[in-house]
Amino acid sequence: MLEYPRGQRKTLKLNKRRKMSFLDQRKALRAKQNCMRRFLVEWNYQMRMAVVCSWWTSRKKCWMMRHRGARRSVWSEKG
């Protein structure tokens, strides 16, 4: 018998493609789409937060920046 490095045999076994039933394909597709959708929602949220934060910084009031100890000049400017 061939000697596999640790954990190799299982992956080889898993990688052999087995025929998927139609329903399984649908399920996999839906799972993939859900994952993508979740990622997109998360991404949109991140972007929106970034936009809001940049708007606040332009107002010289971004608490996100303040508690990071952002450039002092921002606070010394009148704004």
N, CA, C and O atoms as a GROMACS GRO file, in nm:
protein
  316
    1MET      N    1   0.084  -0.121   0.000
    1MET     CA    2   0.000   0.000   0.000
    1MET      C    3   0.088   0.126   0.000
    1MET      O    4   0.195   0.129   0.061
    2LEU      N    5   0.040   0.230  -0.069
    2LEU     CA    6   0.117   0.354  -0.074
    2LEU      C    7   0.119   0.421   0.062
    2LEU      O    8   0.019   0.422   0.134
    3GLU      N    9   0.233   0.478   0.096
    3GLU     CA   10   0.240   0.555   0.220
    3GLU      C   11   0.202   0.700   0.190
    3GLU      O   12   0.266   0.767   0.110
    4TYR      N   13   0.097   0.746   0.255
    4TYR     CA   14   0.056   0.886   0.236
    4TYR      C   15   0.112   0.970   0.348
    4TYR      O   16   0.127   0.921   0.460
    5PRO      N   17   0.144   1.095   0.321
    5PRO     CA   18   0.169   1.188   0.432
    5PRO      C   19   0.041   1.206   0.513
    5PRO      O   20  -0.068   1.176   0.465
    6ARG      N   21   0.057   1.253   0.635
    6ARG     CA   22  -0.057   1.261   0.725
    6ARG      C   23  -0.174   1.336   0.661
    6ARG      O   24  -0.156   1.443   0.603
    7GLY      N   25  -0.293   1.277   0.671
    7GLY     CA   26  -0.413   1.346   0.629
    7GLY      C   27  -0.431   1.351   0.479
    7GLY      O   28  -0.527   1.410   0.429
    8GLN      N   29  -0.340   1.288   0.405
    8GLN     CA   30  -0.346   1.299   0.260
    8GLN      C   31  -0.456   1.211   0.202
    8GLN      O   32  -0.526   1.248   0.108
    9ARG      N   33  -0.470   1.090   0.263
    9ARG     CA   34  -0.558   0.991   0.204
    9ARG      C   35  -0.701   1.040   0.201
    9ARG      O   36  -0.772   1.024   0.102
   10LYS      N   37  -0.743   1.101   0.312
   10LYS     CA   38  -0.881   1.145   0.325
   10LYS      C   39  -0.913   1.248   0.216
   10LYS      O   40  -1.018   1.241   0.152
   11THR      N   41  -0.820   1.343   0.196
   11THR     CA   42  -0.848   1.448   0.098
   11THR      C   43  -0.857   1.389  -0.041
   11THR      O   44  -0.942   1.429  -0.121
   12LEU      N   45  -0.769   1.293  -0.071
   12LEU     CA   46  -0.775   1.231  -0.202
   12LEU      C   47  -0.911   1.166  -0.223
   12LEU      O   48  -0.973   1.177  -0.328
   13LYS      N   49  -0.955   1.097  -0.117
   13LYS     CA   50  -1.083   1.029  -0.126
   13LYS      C   51  -1.195   1.132  -0.148
   13LYS      O   52  -1.286   1.110  -0.227
   14LEU      N   53  -1.185   1.245  -0.076
   14LEU     CA   54  -1.289   1.346  -0.088
   14LEU      C   55  -1.288   1.411  -0.226
   14LEU      O   56  -1.392   1.450  -0.278
   15ASN      N   57  -1.168   1.423  -0.284
   15ASN     CA   58  -1.158   1.496  -0.409
   15ASN      C   59  -1.210   1.418  -0.528
   15ASN      O   60  -1.238   1.477  -0.633
   16LYS      N   61  -1.224   1.287  -0.514
   16LYS     CA   62  -1.283   1.212  -0.624
   16LYS      C   63  -1.426   1.259  -0.641
   16LYS      O   64  -1.508   1.249  -0.550
   17ARG      N   65  -1.455   1.311  -0.760
   17ARG     CA   66  -1.588   1.368  -0.781
   17ARG      C   67  -1.691   1.258  -0.780
   17ARG      O   68  -1.679   1.159  -0.853
   18ARG      N   69  -1.795   1.275  -0.697
   18ARG     CA   70  -1.905   1.182  -0.709
   18ARG      C   71  -2.017   1.253  -0.780
   18ARG      O   72  -2.031   1.375  -0.769
   19LYS      N   73  -2.096   1.177  -0.852
   19LYS     CA   74  -2.206   1.237  -0.925
   19LYS      C   75  -2.301   1.302  -0.826
   19LYS      O   76  -2.344   1.238  -0.730
   20MET      N   77  -2.334   1.427  -0.849
   20MET     CA   78  -2.429   1.494  -0.763
   20MET      C   79  -2.568   1.475  -0.821
   20MET      O   80  -2.587   1.483  -0.942
   21SER      N   81  -2.662   1.451  -0.735
   21SER     CA   82  -2.799   1.448  -0.784
   21SER      C   83  -2.839   1.591  -0.816
   21SER      O   84  -2.776   1.686  -0.770
   22PHE      N   85  -2.944   1.605  -0.895
   22PHE     CA   86  -2.989   1.737  -0.935
   22PHE      C   87  -3.021   1.822  -0.812
   22PHE      O   88  -2.984   1.939  -0.806
   23LEU      N   89  -3.090   1.761  -0.714
   23LEU     CA   90  -3.128   1.835  -0.595
   23LEU      C   91  -3.006   1.881  -0.518
   23LEU      O   92  -3.002   1.993  -0.466
   24ASP      N   93  -2.906   1.793  -0.511
   24ASP     CA   94  -2.784   1.831  -0.440
   24ASP      C   95  -2.718   1.950  -0.507
   24ASP      O   96  -2.666   2.039  -0.441
   25GLN      N   97  -2.720   1.949  -0.640
   25GLN     CA   98  -2.662   2.062  -0.712
   25GLN      C   99  -2.735   2.190  -0.678
   25GLN      O  100  -2.673   2.294  -0.652
   26ARG      N  101  -2.868   2.182  -0.678
   26ARG     CA  102  -2.948   2.300  -0.646
   26ARG      C  103  -2.913   2.350  -0.506
   26ARG      O  104  -2.896   2.469  -0.483
   27LYS      N  105  -2.902   2.253  -0.412
   27LYS     CA  106  -2.875   2.289  -0.273
   27LYS      C  107  -2.739   2.358  -0.264
   27LYS      O  108  -2.724   2.460  -0.195
   28ALA      N  109  -2.640   2.302  -0.334
   28ALA     CA  110  -2.505   2.359  -0.330
   28ALA      C  111  -2.507   2.500  -0.387
   28ALA      O  112  -2.446   2.592  -0.333
   29LEU      N  113  -2.579   2.516  -0.497
   29LEU     CA  114  -2.588   2.647  -0.560
   29LEU      C  115  -2.649   2.748  -0.465
   29LEU      O  116  -2.601   2.860  -0.450
   30ARG      N  117  -2.758   2.705  -0.400
   30ARG     CA  118  -2.825   2.798  -0.309
   30ARG      C  119  -2.732   2.835  -0.194
   30ARG      O  120  -2.728   2.950  -0.152
   31ALA      N  121  -2.660   2.736  -0.143
   31ALA     CA  122  -2.568   2.763  -0.032
   31ALA      C  123  -2.464   2.866  -0.076
   31ALA      O  124  -2.431   2.959  -0.003
   32LYS      N  125  -2.414   2.846  -0.198
   32LYS     CA  126  -2.313   2.937  -0.250
   32LYS      C  127  -2.370   3.078  -0.261
   32LYS      O  128  -2.306   3.176  -0.223
   33GLN      N  129  -2.491   3.087  -0.315
   33GLN     CA  130  -2.554   3.218  -0.331
   33GLN      C  131  -2.576   3.285  -0.197
   33GLN      O  132  -2.552   3.405  -0.181
   34ASN      N  133  -2.622   3.206  -0.098
   34ASN     CA  134  -2.644   3.262   0.035
   34ASN      C  135  -2.514   3.318   0.091
   34ASN      O  136  -2.511   3.427   0.148
   35CYS      N  137  -2.408   3.242   0.073
   35CYS     CA  138  -2.278   3.284   0.123
   35CYS      C  139  -2.241   3.416   0.058
   35CYS      O  140  -2.197   3.510   0.125
   36MET      N  141  -2.258   3.422  -0.074
   36MET     CA  142  -2.224   3.543  -0.149
   36MET      C  143  -2.307   3.659  -0.100
   36MET      O  144  -2.257   3.770  -0.080
   37ARG      N  145  -2.437   3.633  -0.081
   37ARG     CA  146  -2.526   3.741  -0.041
   37ARG      C  147  -2.483   3.795   0.094
   37ARG      O  148  -2.481   3.916   0.116
   38ARG      N  149  -2.450   3.702   0.186
   38ARG     CA  150  -2.409   3.744   0.319
   38ARG      C  151  -2.283   3.831   0.308
   38ARG      O  152  -2.271   3.935   0.373
   39PHE      N  153  -2.190   3.785   0.225
   39PHE     CA  154  -2.066   3.860   0.206
   39PHE      C  155  -2.098   4.000   0.153
   39PHE      O  156  -2.043   4.099   0.201
   40LEU      N  157  -2.187   4.008   0.054
   40LEU     CA  158  -2.220   4.137  -0.006
   40LEU      C  159  -2.284   4.230   0.095
   40LEU      O  160  -2.252   4.349   0.101
   41VAL      N  161  -2.375   4.175   0.176
   41VAL     CA  162  -2.441   4.256   0.278
   41VAL      C  163  -2.336   4.312   0.372
   41VAL      O  164  -2.336   4.431   0.404
   42GLU      N  165  -2.247   4.224   0.417
   42GLU     CA  166  -2.140   4.264   0.508
   42GLU      C  167  -2.057   4.375   0.443
   42GLU      O  168  -2.027   4.477   0.506
   43TRP      N  169  -2.020   4.353   0.316
   43TRP     CA  170  -1.936   4.447   0.244
   43TRP      C  171  -2.005   4.582   0.232
   43TRP      O  172  -1.944   4.687   0.255
   44ASN      N  173  -2.135   4.579   0.195
   44ASN     CA  174  -2.210   4.704   0.182
   44ASN      C  175  -2.210   4.779   0.314
   44ASN      O  176  -2.190   4.900   0.318
   45TYR      N  177  -2.231   4.704   0.421
   45TYR     CA  178  -2.234   4.765   0.554
   45TYR      C  179  -2.100   4.832   0.582
   45TYR      O  180  -2.094   4.946   0.627
   46GLN      N  181  -1.992   4.758   0.553
   46GLN     CA  182  -1.858   4.814   0.577
   46GLN      C  183  -1.839   4.942   0.497
   46GLN      O  184  -1.789   5.042   0.550
   47MET      N  185  -1.880   4.938   0.371
   47MET     CA  186  -1.861   5.056   0.286
   47MET      C  187  -1.940   5.173   0.339
   47MET      O  188  -1.892   5.286   0.344
   48ARG      N  189  -2.064   5.145   0.380
   48ARG     CA  190  -2.150   5.252   0.427
   48ARG      C  191  -2.087   5.315   0.552
   48ARG      O  192  -2.084   5.437   0.568
   49MET      N  193  -2.037   5.227   0.641
   49MET     CA  194  -1.973   5.278   0.762
   49MET      C  195  -1.854   5.365   0.725
   49MET      O  196  -1.832   5.471   0.783
   50ALA      N  197  -1.777   5.320   0.627
   50ALA     CA  198  -1.658   5.396   0.586
   50ALA      C  199  -1.700   5.533   0.535
   50ALA      O  200  -1.638   5.634   0.567
   51VAL      N  201  -1.805   5.535   0.454
   51VAL     CA  202  -1.853   5.662   0.398
   51VAL      C  203  -1.897   5.755   0.511
   51VAL      O  204  -1.859   5.872   0.515
   52VAL      N  205  -1.978   5.700   0.603
   52VAL     CA  206  -2.026   5.780   0.715
   52VAL      C  207  -1.908   5.835   0.794
   52VAL      O  208  -1.904   5.952   0.831
   53CYS      N  209  -1.811   5.747   0.819
   53CYS     CA  210  -1.697   5.788   0.900
   53CYS      C  211  -1.619   5.897   0.829
   53CYS      O  212  -1.574   5.993   0.892
   54SER      N  213  -1.603   5.884   0.696
   54SER     CA  214  -1.527   5.986   0.625
   54SER      C  215  -1.604   6.118   0.629
   54SER      O  216  -1.544   6.225   0.638
   55TRP      N  217  -1.736   6.109   0.622
   55TRP     CA  218  -1.817   6.230   0.632
   55TRP      C  219  -1.794   6.297   0.767
   55TRP      O  220  -1.780   6.419   0.776
   56TRP      N  221  -1.790   6.213   0.873
   56TRP     CA  222  -1.766   6.268   1.007
   56TRP      C  223  -1.629   6.330   1.017
   56TRP      O  224  -1.612   6.437   1.076
   57THR      N  225  -1.529   6.264   0.959
   57THR     CA  226  -1.393   6.320   0.970
   57THR      C  227  -1.390   6.455   0.901
   57THR      O  228  -1.324   6.547   0.948
   58SER      N  229  -1.462   6.466   0.790
   58SER     CA  230  -1.462   6.595   0.721
   58SER      C  231  -1.531   6.698   0.811
   58SER      O  232  -1.504   6.817   0.800
   59ARG      N  233  -1.619   6.651   0.900
   59ARG     CA  234  -1.680   6.740   0.999
   59ARG      C  235  -1.589   6.757   1.121
   59ARG      O  236  -1.626   6.828   1.214
   60LYS      N  237  -1.472   6.693   1.122
   60LYS     CA  238  -1.377   6.698   1.233
   60LYS      C  239  -1.435   6.639   1.361
   60LYS      O  240  -1.404   6.686   1.471
   61LYS      N  241  -1.520   6.537   1.348
   61LYS     CA  242  -1.582   6.486   1.470
   61LYS      C  243  -1.582   6.333   1.475
   61LYS      O  244  -1.661   6.274   1.549
   62CYS      N  245  -1.494   6.269   1.398
   62CYS     CA  246  -1.508   6.124   1.389
   62CYS      C  247  -1.455   6.057   1.515
   62CYS      O  248  -1.334   6.057   1.539
   63TRP      N  249  -1.542   6.000   1.595
   63TRP     CA  250  -1.498   5.938   1.720
   63TRP      C  251  -1.409   5.819   1.690
   63TRP      O  252  -1.322   5.785   1.770
   64MET      N  253  -1.431   5.756   1.572
   64MET     CA  254  -1.346   5.643   1.536
   64MET      C  255  -1.201   5.691   1.532
   64MET      O  256  -1.110   5.623   1.580
   65MET      N  257  -1.181   5.810   1.474
   65MET     CA  258  -1.046   5.862   1.466
   65MET      C  259  -1.000   5.910   1.602
   65MET      O  260  -0.884   5.890   1.640
   66ARG      N  261  -1.090   5.973   1.676
   66ARG     CA  262  -1.048   6.037   1.799
   66ARG      C  263  -0.988   5.934   1.894
   66ARG      O  264  -0.881   5.956   1.951
   67HIS      N  265  -1.058   5.820   1.910
   67HIS     CA  266  -1.006   5.729   2.011
   67HIS      C  267  -0.891   5.647   1.957
   67HIS      O  268  -0.834   5.567   2.030
   68ARG      N  269  -0.855   5.666   1.828
   68ARG     CA  270  -0.730   5.610   1.781
   68ARG      C  271  -0.617   5.710   1.800
   68ARG      O  272  -0.501   5.680   1.770
   69GLY      N  273  -0.651   5.829   1.850
   69GLY     CA  274  -0.549   5.932   1.863
   69GLY      C  275  -0.505   5.979   1.727
   69GLY      O  276  -0.386   5.974   1.695
   70ALA      N  277  -0.600   6.024   1.645
   70ALA     CA  278  -0.568   6.066   1.509
   70ALA      C  279  -0.486   6.195   1.515
   70ALA      O  280  -0.458   6.249   1.622
   71ARG      N  281  -0.448   6.241   1.396
   71ARG     CA  282  -0.364   6.361   1.391
   71ARG      C  283  -0.424   6.473   1.475
   71ARG      O  284  -0.543   6.505   1.463
   72ARG      N  285  -0.341   6.533   1.560
   72ARG     CA  286  -0.390   6.637   1.650
   72ARG      C  287  -0.437   6.759   1.570
   72ARG      O  288  -0.525   6.833   1.613
   73SER      N  289  -0.376   6.778   1.454
   73SER     CA  290  -0.405   6.898   1.374
   73SER      C  291  -0.555   6.907   1.346
   73SER      O  292  -0.612   7.016   1.340
   74VAL      N  293  -0.617   6.791   1.328
   74VAL     CA  294  -0.760   6.789   1.300
   74VAL      C  295  -0.836   6.861   1.410
   74VAL      O  296  -0.931   6.935   1.385
   75TRP      N  297  -0.792   6.837   1.536
   75TRP     CA  298  -0.866   6.895   1.648
   75TRP      C  299  -0.829   7.041   1.670
   75TRP      O  300  -0.909   7.120   1.719
   76SER      N  301  -0.704   7.077   1.632
   76SER     CA  302  -0.664   7.215   1.655
   76SER      C  303  -0.729   7.310   1.554
   76SER      O  304  -0.756   7.426   1.584
   77GLU      N  305  -0.755   7.257   1.432
   77GLU     CA  306  -0.824   7.341   1.334
   77GLU      C  307  -0.960   7.380   1.387
   77GLU      O  308  -1.023   7.303   1.461
   78LYS      N  309  -1.004   7.497   1.351
   78LYS     CA  310  -1.142   7.527   1.390
   78LYS      C  311  -1.235   7.464   1.287
   78LYS      O  312  -1.212   7.474   1.166
   79GLY      N  313  -1.341   7.399   1.336
   79GLY     CA  314  -1.426   7.331   1.242
   79GLY      C  315  -1.564   7.311   1.297
   79GLY      O  316  -1.650   7.254   1.230
   0.00000   0.00000   0.00000
